[in-house]
């Protein structure tokens, strides 16, 4: 079924994707899902979360400043309400050392009118009026707390819906980064991004165009890009099937994240992305991983040390390949060369 116009899942032809000019080098973007601490294995809940990882944002920001990288913190409702987070990120924001955008976790964002369950954890599954109200509440809270109107949005759990693009454009967002190319969330009532492009594209709405910058995932292995279809046909039976394909060297899915992806695999993914001519490599991770014990990826102090060493390796590899960092304003400027749909 073809998605309606204005839907982020209505993918344009290759000729309409944002591409590099001849001789131009790709750039990379660091996007951070900046959110509360909660048990990922437990049912969703409006209360009972923590914010103990918030002070670690300062260490993270210092690390990226030393690396001359300007990350974007995609903040959700509990983070916006936390004075420590506002002080840490607000200082860096005012100094031009980071960006701040929005990330919507519907279960903790007012108004609280829906049942809290897995299906409703994807904002795009909520009634349109409730989606709009939650997006508006989060945007307005960011304006009040940080003094800027956010222009970049990510749906928590990558949960876009058919109406998301128009709502974002109406609320002043210029860029979305919720599409996770190569992933299928239908098993939990979420979107299907298996066929999503990896290059950015403009999405036309009645309120203007929104740029989609998908989170970067590539496919490697002996089958190359052809392995993408094989992976999805086999891995739908479970993660063990996908791991078996990788062990055999046939096909592996490589997301550009320090969470669960070893540095050497990420570097291999970078090389594949460069070979494919991606103009922007979009890295991502969750802020609770900045403190041990909050996510499956960082359980101990040694894990946290390995997390930062991952960035040491990856940033060195990017520098060796001539790939420099970019921020959200730079991405919008780059994408403006491909005229938004009229």
N, C-alpha and C positions, 0 to 999 in steps of 0.2 A: 504494500500500500504506500502511495506517495504521501509524504508528510505535507501539511498545508504550508502555504507561503509564510515566511517569517519564522519558521521552526528551525532551531539549530540542527535538527536531524534531517533537514532537507538539504542534502549535500550538492554543491554546485559542480559543474564540469571542471576538469583540470585547468582549462584555460582561464577560469575565473578565480583560481586560488592565488594568494599573494606569493610571489616567487622572487628569487634573486635576480638582479641584473647581471649581465655578463661580467665576470671578474670580481664580483662582490662576494665578500665573506659572510657566512652566517653569524648570528649573534646568539647569546644565551641569556635566559631569564630565570631568576630564582623566585619561585612562588611558595609561600609558607601558609598552610592552613593553620591559622592562629586561633586556638580554641581551648575550651575547658578540658580538664583531665577527667576521663570516665572509663569505665570498664568496657572495652570493646566486645567482650563476650557476653555481657549482661543485656537484658532487655533495655530499650530506650526509656529514659525517665527525665522528667522536668526538674528534678531535684536530686541531691546526693552526689553531684559532681564536685570536683576540686579545682583549685587554681594554683596549686603549689608550684607548678612549672613556670609560672609567670616571671619570677626573677631571672630565670635562665634565658629569657629573651635578651637581656642586656649582654650576656656572654656571646650569644649568637650574633647580635648586631656588631659587637666589637670584632668578632672573627671576620665577618664579611666586610667590614670597613677596612681592616688590614689587607684584605684581598682585593680592595677597590671594586667591590660588587655592591650594587644597590638593590637589595631584595625588596619584594613587596609582601607585606604582612596582610593576609586576607582575614580580617578580624570578625569574630562572631559576637553574638549578644553578650555572653558572660564576660568576654575579654573587654568589650567596650565599657562595661559597668565597673571594671576593676581599676582603681586609681593607680596602682603600680604599673599596670600595662600601659595606661594612657601616658604616664610620666616617662616611661622608658621609650615607647615608640614615638610619642609626641616630640620628645627632644630630638630624636634622630630625624623625624619628619621635618621639623622646623629647620634643621640644618641641612636639608637636602640629601641626607644619607640613606634614606629608605623611602618607600612608598607605602601607603595604607589603602587597602581596598576592603571589600565586604565578602564575607562568607556566611551563608545562611544555614544554620541548624534549626529547622522548624520546630523541633520538640522543645527547645529552650527559648524561642523567640516569640514575644507577644505579637498579636493577641492569641491567647491559648483557648482556641475553640474546637480543635480537633482531638480525637482520641490519639493517644501516644502508642504507636505500634510501628512495625517495620515498614509497612506500606506508606504510612504517613511521614516516615523519616525522609522520604524523597519529596521535596517541596513541590515538584511538578505534578504530583498526584493529588494535591489539595485543591479544593474549589478555587476558581480563579480569583474571587474577591478576597479570600483568605491569603492566597499567595501574595497578592498585591499589598495587602495590609502588613504582612510580615516584612516584605522587602522595604516598604516605606518606613516602618518602624526602625529597622536596622540602619537604613540610609540616614534617617533623621538623627539617630543616636550618634552615628559617626560624625555628622556635621556638628552636633552640639559638643561632643567630647574632644574631637581632634581639630575642629575648625576648618575642615575641608570637605567638599562634596566628593564622595568616592566615585571614581569612574570605571573601576575594574570590579568584577563580580565573579564569585565561584559559588555554585550551589553545593551545599554540604552533601556528601555521598554522590556527587556529580549528578544530582537529581533535577535535571532540567525537564520542563514540560512544554506542551504545544504553545502556551501563551507567554513563556518566559522572555523571549526576545522583545516582544512589544512592550511588556512591562518594564524591562530594563531600560529600553530606549526612552520610554515616557518618564522614567525616574532619573534620567540624566546619565546613565551608565553608557560608556562608549565601547567597552571591551568586556567580553566574557571569556573565562578560562575553565569551564565546567566539563567540556567534552574530553573524555579520556579515551583517545583512539585505541582501538584494539581490545576493548573490554566490553563484556556483556553482563549487565546487572539485572537481567530479567528474572533470574531465579529468586531475587528478593524484592520483586515488584518495581525494579528500577529500569533505566533506559538501556538500550542496546547500541553500543558505539563500535561494534566490530568493523563496520565499513567506513568509519569516519576518516576523512583526510587527516594528514599530519601537518599540512601547511595551513596557515590562517586563511580565513575567508570572511567576507562581509555578508551579514544577514539583513535583508531589507524588512522594515516594518513601517506601519503607518506613521510612526513617530520619528523615523530616521533609521539609519543603519547602525548595527552593532557589529564590532569585529570579534570573531571567534578565534582564539588562540589556543588550540587544543594542547592538553598535557601530552608530552612526547612519549610515544612508545614505538619501538621498531621490532622487526622480526629478523633474526639471524639464523645461521645454520646452513647446512648443505643445500637446502631447498631455496634459500634466499627469500625474496619477497613472495614467491609462490607458496612458501610454507605458511603464509598467513591463513589461507583457507584450510589447509591441512590441520593447523593448530586448532582452529575453531571447530572443525568437524570432529576432532578426537577429544580435545580438552573439555568439551561440554559434558563429558562423562565424569569429570572431576579433576582436581589439580594434579593428582598422581599421574594421570595420563599425559598432561602437559609436561610434567617433570621427566617422564620417560622419554618423550620426544627430544627434550634438551640433552638428556644423558646419551642418547644415541647420536647426537650431533645433527639431527635432521632439521629441527626448527626450535628456536627458543624465543620467547617473548621477553623483550628487554625494556622495562620502564626506566626512565631517567629519574631515579630516586635513590637516596641512601637507605631507604627502608626495604630491606629484603633483597636488594640487588648488590652483589659484591662489586667493588670498584673496578676490577678488571672487566667484568661484564658491562658495566656502565661505559667504560672507555670503548669497548667494542661497539656498544650501541651508538655512542657519539660518532664513531667512524662511519657506521652505516647511515646515520642521519645526514652526515656531510656528503656521503656519496649520493644520497637521494636529493640533495639540494635544498634541504629544509632551511628557510630563512631564519627561523627562530627555534632554538632548542629550549623547551620549557621544562625545567626541573621543578620538582615539588616534594614536600614532606610536611608532616604534622608537628606543630610546636610542642605537644606533650613529649615527643621523642627527645627533647632537649634536657629532660630529666629522667634518670633511671626509674623504671617501675611503672611507667604509664602506658607504654605501647609494647606490642610483641617484639619490636625491633631493638629497643634499648631497655634491657632489664637490669644491667649492672653498670658500675662505674667504668669497667673495661669496655662495655658496649658503647658507652658514651664517648670514650676516647677513640674507639674505632670509627664512630660516627664522624667525628671531626677529621680523622685521618683519611676517611673516604673523600671528604671534600678536598683535602690536600692533594690527593692523587688525581681526582677528577679535574680540579681547577688547573693543575699543572698540565694535564693532557689537553685541556681546552686551549691553554696558552700556547702549547707547542704546535697545535693545529691552527693557530691564528684566529681563534674564535673569542671575541671580546664580549663583555657583559652589555646588557641593554636594560632600560627601564620601560615602564608602561608608556610614557610620553614618546620615547624613541620608537617603540613598536607601532604606535599609532601613526607617527610620521612616516615610518617605513611603509606601512600598509596603505597610506594615503596615495601612494603612487598607483595603486590599483583602485580606480575610482569606485567608491561605494555605489551600490545600485541606486538608481534614481527613483 
